[in-house]
């Protein structure tokens, strides 16, 4: 889910699911599983293992990121902040 807005008792969530041609052939099953997962989140809440796994994935991304790119990106952002 890439964006959410909550106002009062209304919540809007935008979800983007990219599918291959094979995935498009099973669109009904995929939509059904998506809404089952939403129901699971509503009834059971998010599971702790998910957040731990997501944290591990982010740690791996950081460890494997190109440090040269990171320095270049930081330098670029710092320059933009100085100009602002």
N, C-alpha and C positions, 0 to 999 in steps of 0.2 A: 504494500500500500504506500503510495507516495505522497499523499496529502490528506489532511483531515481538518474539518472545521466543526467545532462544537458551539452551539448557541442555544441556551435554554435546554429544552428537552429534545432538540434535533441535532443529529450528527450526520455529516456527509463525508463519505470516504471515497476517494478515487483509486481504482485498482486497474493496473495495466498487466495483461497476461499476453506475452508473445508466444505464438504457436507455430510449429512447423506445419507442413502440409499434412503430415500424419496426425499431428495434434488437432488440426481443423476437422479431420474425419471423426474425431472423438469429442467434439465440442460439447455435446450434451452431457457426457460423463464428467468432463472437466468442470463444467458449471455446477453440476450436482455435487462434486467433491468440494468445490470452493464454498458452497453454501453450507455443506455439512461441517466444514472446518469453522466457518463463522459461528454456527450453532454451538460447536464444541467450545469455542472461546467464550461464548456468552454463558454457557452452563458451568464449565470447569475453570474458566480463566486461563491465562497463559501459564504454561508449565515452565518451571525453573530451568530444566535441562535445555530448553530452547535458547534462553538468554545466555547461558553459559557457553553453548556451542557457537552462538553468534559472536560472543566475545572472543573465543578462540580463533574463529575465522578472521576477525578484524586484526587480531594480533599477528597472524600469519601474513596477512596483506601488508601490514606495516613492516614486518621483518623482511619481506621480499620486495618491497618497493625500491625503486631506483633512487638512491640517495642523491645523485647528481640532479635528477629532476626535482626532487624535493627542495634542494637548495635554490635552484633556479626559480621555482614557483614562489618560494618564500621571499626571495629578493624582489621578484616582480610585484608581489602583493605589498611589500614594504614601500616600494617606490610609489605605488598607486596611493597608499595611505598618506605619504608625504605631500603628494600633489593635491590631495583633497582639501 
